[in-house]
Amino acid sequence: MEIHPTAVVHKKARLPAQGTIGPLCVVEEDVEVGEGTRLESHVVLHNGVRLGRDCHLHAGVILGHLPMVRGERIERSYVTVGDRTVFFPHVTVERAHGEGETTRIGSDCFIMTEVHIGHNSVLGNHVTLASGVALGGHSVDEDYAFLGGGAVQHQHVRVGRLAMVGGNVRIIQDVPPYLLTADFDVAAKGLNLVGLRRYGMAAEKIAALKRAYMILYRSKLPLREALAKIEKEVATEEALYLVEFIRQSKRGICRE
């Protein structure tokens, strides 16, 4: 591995044969770096960080610092990152709060500048967080979720798979899968049609989700009845997942 002479790397850090650690980086003892991963200048990897293969960390990224919790005591906790995930400059990720707990970021994620990911958060695969996004502790963003620049996600709130949240949105309730949302307090604006098509979802499946959306948001049925109607009348794999996600919600879902 190529290590710049100004980098400070603990001798017990687990490093790959191929990869780069740039100028003025700090890599602490209990850190594991995957094959082919690149660290640009001024990157800090604190104890408990586990990086996958072929990740790219731009200047000033800090992974695994203490969670910002009042009265925090020193615990053994972690940040894990999948393969091929990119962190642009000045991203910060807290390690988890709680003994043995983990902040998890999946593979192929695209984390733009000045993003903060709070402790115990879980990101799926192919998640995109645009510049200035801030995730509170215990946030969940499922596979292929997209959060626009400056969006802020309240702690314990979930954004479902293939959902898109607009810029500068305050995400204070769960965003169901496949939706497009906007407004200051997050509000449903229809399906994320561009994202669904780019993903390669078949036209008939998108049509079924449109039907499910109309039942959920336009039928004026009580939520329980609307979900039962979707199960009965739509019942595609995607629609059933939409129903399951909503039934598991603890903070309620965003409305139109």
TILO-678477 format. One record per residue (C-alpha): x, y, z; residue in three letters. Coordinates in Angstrom, 3 decimals. Example, Ala and Ser with C-alpha at 12.3 -4.5 7.8 and 13.67 -1.06 7.14 Angstrom:
// residues 2
{{12.300; -4.500; 7.800}; ALA}
{{13.670; -1.060; 7.140}; SER}
END
This chain:
// residues 256
{{0.000; 0.000; 0.000}; MET}
{{1.208; 3.501; -0.827}; GLU}
{{1.380; 5.631; 2.356}; ILE}
{{2.449; 9.270; 2.258}; HIS}
{{5.310; 10.011; 4.690}; PRO}
{{3.276; 12.677; 6.506}; THR}
{{0.405; 10.264; 7.282}; ALA}
{{0.079; 8.894; 10.820}; VAL}
{{-0.912; 5.226; 10.615}; VAL}
{{-1.012; 2.929; 13.626}; HIS}
{{1.137; -0.136; 13.127}; LYS}
{{-1.759; -2.423; 14.107}; LYS}
{{-4.215; -0.973; 11.571}; ALA}
{{-5.214; -3.644; 9.055}; ARG}
{{-4.252; -2.364; 5.619}; LEU}
{{-4.520; -3.900; 2.129}; PRO}
{{-1.740; -4.668; -0.322}; ALA}
{{-3.173; -2.197; -2.836}; GLN}
{{-4.488; 1.258; -1.999}; GLY}
{{-3.425; 4.799; -1.074}; THR}
{{-3.185; 6.833; 2.132}; ILE}
{{-2.533; 10.469; 1.298}; GLY}
{{-0.808; 13.369; 3.046}; PRO}
{{-1.615; 14.150; 6.694}; LEU}
{{-4.122; 11.324; 7.111}; CYS}
{{-4.635; 9.671; 10.507}; VAL}
{{-5.508; 5.980; 10.773}; VAL}
{{-5.991; 4.663; 14.303}; GLU}
{{-5.304; 1.206; 15.701}; GLU}
{{-8.600; -0.646; 15.364}; ASP}
{{-9.226; 0.199; 11.698}; VAL}
{{-9.616; -2.084; 8.684}; GLU}
{{-9.213; -0.799; 5.119}; VAL}
{{-10.329; -2.839; 2.118}; GLY}
{{-8.302; -3.649; -0.975}; GLU}
{{-7.956; -0.789; -3.452}; GLY}
{{-9.397; 1.895; -1.164}; THR}
{{-7.998; 5.426; -1.565}; ARG}
{{-7.661; 8.087; 1.123}; LEU}
{{-6.915; 11.607; -0.111}; GLU}
{{-5.339; 14.206; 2.200}; SER}
{{-6.409; 14.939; 5.803}; HIS}
{{-8.694; 11.897; 6.141}; VAL}
{{-9.191; 10.605; 9.693}; VAL}
{{-10.264; 7.013; 10.415}; LEU}
{{-10.968; 6.534; 14.115}; HIS}
{{-11.013; 3.255; 16.015}; ASN}
{{-13.802; 0.926; 14.929}; GLY}
{{-13.936; 1.885; 11.241}; VAL}
{{-14.271; -0.950; 8.710}; ARG}
{{-13.935; 0.146; 5.069}; LEU}
{{-14.775; -2.120; 2.144}; GLY}
{{-12.971; -2.546; -1.172}; ARG}
{{-12.363; 0.243; -3.697}; ASP}
{{-13.815; 3.044; -1.604}; CYS}
{{-12.674; 6.617; -2.242}; HIS}
{{-12.416; 9.146; 0.574}; LEU}
{{-11.751; 12.716; -0.531}; HIS}
{{-9.994; 15.400; 1.532}; ALA}
{{-11.104; 16.032; 5.087}; GLY}
{{-13.410; 13.043; 5.538}; VAL}
{{-13.741; 11.922; 9.166}; ILE}
{{-15.196; 8.504; 9.941}; LEU}
{{-15.892; 7.046; 13.365}; GLY}
{{-15.602; 10.015; 15.710}; HIS}
{{-17.432; 9.855; 19.038}; LEU}
{{-21.223; 10.068; 18.770}; PRO}
{{-22.554; 13.468; 19.761}; MET}
{{-24.500; 12.317; 22.789}; VAL}
{{-24.484; 14.158; 26.103}; ARG}
{{-22.639; 12.264; 28.800}; GLY}
{{-21.109; 9.918; 26.246}; GLU}
{{-18.795; 7.340; 27.755}; ARG}
{{-16.105; 5.521; 25.828}; ILE}
{{-17.585; 2.394; 24.265}; GLU}
{{-16.437; -0.121; 21.697}; ARG}
{{-18.581; 0.618; 18.673}; SER}
{{-18.155; 0.767; 14.918}; TYR}
{{-18.666; 2.303; 11.502}; VAL}
{{-18.884; -0.183; 8.631}; THR}
{{-18.795; 0.805; 4.961}; VAL}
{{-19.428; -1.478; 1.993}; GLY}
{{-17.514; -1.637; -1.267}; ASP}
{{-17.051; 1.178; -3.813}; ARG}
{{-18.653; 3.862; -1.662}; THR}
{{-17.443; 7.420; -2.311}; VAL}
{{-17.157; 10.174; 0.315}; PHE}
{{-16.575; 13.678; -1.046}; PHE}
{{-14.739; 16.356; 0.986}; PRO}
{{-15.589; 17.046; 4.617}; HIS}
{{-18.091; 14.248; 5.222}; VAL}
{{-18.390; 13.225; 8.886}; THR}
{{-19.785; 9.926; 10.175}; VAL}
{{-20.299; 9.199; 13.874}; GLU}
{{-19.574; 5.778; 15.247}; ARG}
{{-22.527; 4.125; 16.957}; ALA}
{{-23.752; 4.901; 20.448}; HIS}
{{-23.887; 1.749; 22.579}; GLY}
{{-21.513; -1.085; 23.309}; GLU}
{{-20.917; -3.195; 20.187}; GLY}
{{-23.345; -1.148; 18.052}; GLU}
{{-22.616; -0.104; 14.457}; THR}
{{-23.314; 2.799; 12.114}; THR}
{{-23.764; 1.068; 8.743}; ARG}
{{-23.226; 2.406; 5.221}; ILE}
{{-23.767; 0.055; 2.296}; GLY}
{{-21.974; -0.480; -0.999}; SER}
{{-21.963; 1.890; -3.983}; ASP}
{{-23.167; 4.869; -1.958}; CYS}
{{-22.426; 8.403; -3.182}; PHE}
{{-21.955; 10.834; -0.289}; ILE}
{{-21.372; 14.416; -1.436}; MET}
{{-19.634; 17.319; 0.316}; THR}
{{-20.396; 18.472; 3.856}; GLU}
{{-22.732; 15.568; 4.674}; VAL}
{{-23.119; 14.441; 8.283}; HIS}
{{-24.317; 10.926; 9.171}; ILE}
{{-25.397; 10.524; 12.788}; GLY}
{{-24.691; 7.624; 15.128}; HIS}
{{-26.433; 4.271; 14.598}; ASN}
{{-27.722; 5.310; 11.183}; SER}
{{-28.206; 2.661; 8.489}; VAL}
{{-27.758; 3.355; 4.771}; LEU}
{{-28.543; 0.670; 2.228}; GLY}
{{-26.765; 0.176; -1.097}; ASN}
{{-26.659; 2.803; -3.865}; HIS}
{{-27.831; 5.599; -1.557}; VAL}
{{-27.093; 9.169; -2.706}; THR}
{{-26.817; 12.036; -0.207}; LEU}
{{-26.321; 15.413; -1.896}; ALA}
{{-24.224; 18.222; -0.426}; SER}
{{-25.190; 19.506; 3.001}; GLY}
{{-27.478; 16.621; 3.991}; VAL}
{{-27.598; 15.929; 7.740}; ALA}
{{-28.907; 12.679; 9.210}; LEU}
{{-29.886; 12.497; 12.865}; GLY}
{{-29.007; 9.456; 14.938}; GLY}
{{-30.704; 6.162; 14.059}; HIS}
{{-31.745; 7.408; 10.608}; SER}
{{-32.502; 4.766; 7.968}; VAL}
{{-32.156; 5.340; 4.212}; ASP}
{{-32.951; 2.235; 2.183}; GLU}
{{-31.439; 1.055; -1.118}; ASP}
{{-31.350; 3.650; -3.914}; TYR}
{{-32.771; 6.437; -1.734}; ALA}
{{-31.806; 9.949; -2.883}; PHE}
{{-31.742; 12.982; -0.565}; LEU}
{{-31.368; 16.402; -2.194}; GLY}
{{-28.939; 19.078; -1.059}; GLY}
{{-29.510; 20.495; 2.396}; GLY}
{{-32.158; 17.963; 3.415}; ALA}
{{-32.216; 17.197; 7.129}; VAL}
{{-33.504; 13.894; 8.484}; GLN}
{{-34.887; 13.671; 12.018}; HIS}
{{-33.552; 10.908; 14.241}; GLN}
{{-35.323; 7.530; 13.963}; HIS}
{{-36.958; 8.522; 10.646}; VAL}
{{-36.829; 6.226; 7.602}; ARG}
{{-36.630; 6.947; 3.871}; VAL}
{{-37.777; 3.973; 1.798}; GLY}
{{-36.058; 2.350; -1.161}; ARG}
{{-36.043; 4.254; -4.448}; LEU}
{{-37.589; 7.310; -2.778}; ALA}
{{-36.367; 10.790; -3.669}; MET}
{{-36.410; 13.723; -1.249}; VAL}
{{-36.025; 17.254; -2.615}; GLY}
{{-33.449; 19.792; -1.473}; GLY}
{{-33.761; 21.679; 1.826}; ASN}
{{-36.561; 19.411; 3.036}; VAL}
{{-37.144; 18.746; 6.729}; ARG}
{{-37.733; 14.964; 6.916}; ILE}
{{-39.773; 14.637; 10.105}; ILE}
{{-41.885; 11.624; 9.125}; GLN}
{{-41.131; 8.400; 7.282}; ASP}
{{-40.971; 8.633; 3.478}; VAL}
{{-42.535; 5.497; 1.945}; PRO}
{{-40.668; 3.641; -0.814}; PRO}
{{-40.836; 4.837; -4.439}; TYR}
{{-42.154; 8.330; -3.605}; LEU}
{{-41.065; 11.788; -4.721}; LEU}
{{-41.248; 14.316; -1.881}; THR}
{{-40.648; 18.041; -1.443}; ALA}
{{-41.733; 21.131; 0.616}; ASP}
{{-40.197; 22.407; 3.860}; PHE}
{{-41.984; 19.754; 5.934}; ASP}
{{-41.681; 16.662; 3.786}; VAL}
{{-44.791; 16.049; 1.628}; ALA}
{{-45.592; 13.430; -1.005}; ALA}
{{-45.666; 14.692; -4.595}; LYS}
{{-46.289; 11.431; -6.463}; GLY}
{{-43.988; 8.627; -7.512}; LEU}
{{-40.260; 9.010; -8.156}; ASN}
{{-40.866; 8.194; -11.815}; LEU}
{{-37.437; 9.244; -13.078}; VAL}
{{-35.718; 7.143; -10.418}; GLY}
{{-37.936; 4.126; -11.054}; LEU}
{{-37.284; 4.235; -14.790}; ARG}
{{-33.548; 4.682; -14.333}; ARG}
{{-33.589; 1.705; -12.014}; TYR}
{{-35.164; -0.300; -14.833}; GLY}
{{-38.551; -0.986; -13.256}; MET}
{{-41.013; -2.372; -15.790}; ALA}
{{-43.863; -0.140; -16.975}; ALA}
{{-46.534; -2.465; -15.600}; GLU}
{{-44.960; -2.385; -12.147}; LYS}
{{-44.841; 1.407; -12.216}; ILE}
{{-48.493; 1.453; -13.263}; ALA}
{{-49.343; -0.764; -10.289}; ALA}
{{-47.493; 1.601; -7.949}; LEU}
{{-49.445; 4.530; -9.404}; LYS}
{{-52.644; 2.691; -8.519}; ARG}
{{-51.333; 2.028; -5.000}; ALA}
{{-50.402; 5.707; -4.620}; TYR}
{{-53.889; 6.831; -5.645}; MET}
{{-55.456; 4.512; -3.090}; ILE}
{{-53.068; 5.633; -0.356}; LEU}
{{-53.215; 9.396; -0.923}; TYR}
{{-56.319; 10.207; -2.970}; ARG}
{{-59.041; 7.734; -1.947}; SER}
{{-59.720; 9.515; 1.374}; LYS}
{{-59.867; 6.115; 3.041}; LEU}
{{-58.491; 5.717; 6.579}; PRO}
{{-54.925; 4.476; 6.416}; LEU}
{{-55.731; 0.964; 7.615}; ARG}
{{-58.452; 0.547; 4.997}; GLU}
{{-56.271; 2.000; 2.240}; ALA}
{{-53.482; -0.474; 3.003}; LEU}
{{-55.925; -3.393; 2.973}; ALA}
{{-57.304; -2.201; -0.368}; LYS}
{{-53.798; -2.037; -1.865}; ILE}
{{-53.118; -5.590; -0.682}; GLU}
{{-56.339; -6.809; -2.267}; LYS}
{{-56.395; -4.849; -5.515}; GLU}
{{-52.734; -4.275; -6.417}; VAL}
{{-50.647; -6.935; -4.623}; ALA}
{{-47.464; -6.643; -6.689}; THR}
{{-44.181; -7.250; -4.877}; GLU}
{{-43.460; -3.511; -4.798}; GLU}
{{-46.946; -2.546; -3.621}; ALA}
{{-46.850; -5.130; -0.857}; LEU}
{{-43.483; -3.790; 0.279}; TYR}
{{-44.985; -0.305; 0.348}; LEU}
{{-47.722; -1.617; 2.642}; VAL}
{{-45.235; -3.421; 4.884}; GLU}
{{-43.054; -0.310; 5.202}; PHE}
{{-46.007; 1.848; 6.235}; ILE}
{{-47.282; -0.675; 8.772}; ARG}
{{-43.865; -0.718; 10.418}; GLN}
{{-43.748; 3.069; 10.710}; SER}
{{-43.445; 4.438; 14.247}; LYS}
{{-43.369; 8.145; 13.378}; ARG}
{{-46.101; 8.110; 10.752}; GLY}
{{-45.660; 8.703; 7.016}; ILE}
{{-45.503; 11.955; 5.106}; CYS}
{{-48.784; 13.096; 3.564}; ARG}
{{-49.625; 15.196; 0.509}; GLU}
END
